[in-house]
């Protein structure tokens, strides 16, 4: 006879089967279950997290470019280059955040050697970093990207694989080449209403080549840090101080004391006197044909009338200036030369500043019928002639000093 314990066990099984909704037909299933007990599996474990950098985002691949210099390799889909190029090409962004975009190995190298502060540098080959002063790259974010990505955002026909974002250079903090400083002459260029990027870049290049001490840009000129100006300047931005966005009231404070300001103008008052009144005022740089009239006494101390950018006042308020051909003796140290844009020409403020300093109107004689010279061409002619005259005066003074007294 079954024991009492076995009976109790069978009764408990029946109750459990009833609770599970199993009748007598489920006994066979229970016996099978008893013969092959089900395996209890452990709960699935979540995959281990990938290691993260201390900053938070996933770790990036980093490589060494030299002692203490590391760069990271951009992952596919990294949009940093696209973002910085897009915003850095905006003048409002440059003015608001004080950053500029420089492209090309030579321009980036010139900027670094002059002391410009790099923020980010994107390059396509690690070998390009070895062609730059690596000590000046420390502290900048260096990112290696594919050449195709640089090419898609480059403004150059043949990109060199280097794009840098720099803090906007401060002329007072830059270290310009020693050879440039040693060859400079006491001459300042003032750009007035030059709005074509290619023209302004070429003007800056001519000013650096002629050895000017600095370049002043008045309001109305194109931004000197625009990519097209940088390309046309060919490194002149880092060879000569450039002070931009000046109004005519603040120009004198950026000039040396006792300076004489001359203007390059295409209108020849002597030639126009026979055909039309001389009341047309300021013209474009360059010259019309004819002969200058006799020197007319300037009106020193004349203050420019108040008007925004000095426009719209041509005619009745234009001061009279002594006219000289550019190759005649006209310069004395220190000196400043104003070159105007081809569309808007010289501002009345430029003419009043020249009159107040005893300056002259410089004429470049040309074949009759030619309207005017390009601004960059006119600037180059006048600046290099001014340099020639200043150097010639220095030689003459040196000879006089070497002559023994009473000899």
Rosetta blueprint (number, residue, H / E / L):
1 X L
2 X L
3 X L
4 X H
5 X H
6 X H
7 X H
8 X H
9 X H
10 X H
11 X H
12 X H
13 X H
14 X H
15 X H
16 X H
17 X H
18 X H
19 X H
20 X L
21 X L
22 X L
23 X L
24 X H
25 X H
26 X H
27 X H
28 X H
29 X H
30 X H
31 X H
32 X H
33 X H
34 X H
35 X H
36 X L
37 X L
38 X L
39 X L
40 X L
41 X L
42 X L
43 X L
44 X L
45 X L
46 X L
47 X L
48 X L
49 X L
50 X L
51 X L
52 X E
53 X L
54 X L
55 X L
56 X L
57 X L
58 X E
59 X L
60 X L
61 X L
62 X E
63 X E
64 X E
65 X E
66 X E
67 X L
68 X L
69 X E
70 X E
71 X E
72 X E
73 X E
74 X L
75 X L
76 X L
77 X L
78 X L
79 X L
80 X H
81 X H
82 X H
83 X H
84 X H
85 X H
86 X H
87 X H
88 X H
89 X L
90 X L
91 X H
92 X H
93 X H
94 X H
95 X H
96 X H
97 X H
98 X L
99 X E
100 X E
101 X E
102 X E
103 X E
104 X L
105 X H
106 X H
107 X H
108 X H
109 X H
110 X H
111 X H
112 X H
113 X H
114 X L
115 X L
116 X L
117 X L
118 X E
119 X E
120 X E
121 X E
122 X E
123 X E
124 X L
125 X L
126 X H
127 X H
128 X H
129 X H
130 X H
131 X H
132 X L
133 X L
134 X H
135 X H
136 X H
137 X H
138 X L
139 X L
140 X L
141 X E
142 X E
143 X E
144 X E
145 X L
146 X L
147 X H
148 X H
149 X H
150 X H
151 X H
152 X H
153 X H
154 X L
155 X L
156 X L
157 X L
158 X L
159 X L
160 X L
161 X L
162 X E
163 X E
164 X E
165 X E
166 X E
167 X E
168 X L
169 X L
170 X L
171 X H
172 X H
173 X H
174 X L
175 X L
176 X L
177 X L
178 X H
179 X H
180 X H
181 X H
182 X H
183 X L
184 X L
185 X L
186 X L
187 X E
188 X E
189 X E
190 X E
191 X E
192 X E
193 X L
194 X L
195 X L
196 X L
197 X H
198 X H
199 X H
200 X H
201 X H
202 X H
203 X H
204 X H
205 X H
206 X H
207 X H
208 X H
209 X H
210 X H
211 X L
212 X L
213 X L
214 X E
215 X E
216 X E
217 X E
218 X E
219 X L
220 X L
221 X L
222 X L
223 X L
224 X L
225 X L
226 X L
227 X H
228 X H
229 X H
230 X H
231 X H
232 X H
233 X H
234 X L
235 X L
236 X H
237 X H
238 X H
239 X L
240 X L
241 X E
242 X E
243 X E
244 X E
245 X E
246 X E
247 X L
248 X H
249 X H
250 X H
251 X H
252 X H
253 X H
254 X H
255 X L
256 X L
257 X L
258 X L
259 X L
260 X E
261 X E
262 X E
263 X E
264 X E
265 X L
266 X L
267 X L
268 X L
269 X H
270 X H
271 X H
272 X H
273 X L
274 X L
275 X L
276 X L
277 X L
278 X L
279 X L
280 X L
281 X L
282 X L
283 X L
284 X L
285 X L
286 X L
287 X L
288 X L
289 X L
290 X L
291 X L
292 X L
293 X L
294 X L
295 X L
296 X L
297 X L
298 X L
299 X L
300 X L
301 X L
302 X L
303 X L
304 X L
305 X L
306 X L
307 X L
308 X H
309 X H
310 X H
311 X L
312 X L
313 X L
314 X L
315 X L
316 X L
317 X L
318 X L
319 X L
320 X L
321 X L
322 X E
323 X E
324 X E
325 X E
326 X L
327 X L
328 X L
329 X L
330 X L
331 X L
332 X L
333 X L
334 X L
335 X E
336 X E
337 X E
338 X E
339 X E
340 X E
341 X E
342 X L
343 X L
344 X L
345 X E
346 X L
347 X L
348 X H
349 X H
350 X H
351 X H
352 X H
353 X H
354 X H
355 X H
356 X H
357 X L
358 X L
359 X L
360 X E
361 X E
362 X E
363 X E
364 X L
365 X L
366 X L
367 X L
368 X L
369 X L
370 X L
371 X L
372 X L
373 X L
374 X L
375 X H
376 X H
377 X H
378 X H
379 X H
380 X H
381 X H
382 X H
383 X H
384 X H
385 X H
386 X H
387 X H
388 X H
389 X H
390 X H
391 X H
392 X H
393 X H
394 X H
395 X H
396 X H
397 X H
398 X H
399 X H
400 X H
401 X H
402 X H
403 X L
404 X L
405 X L
406 X L
407 X L
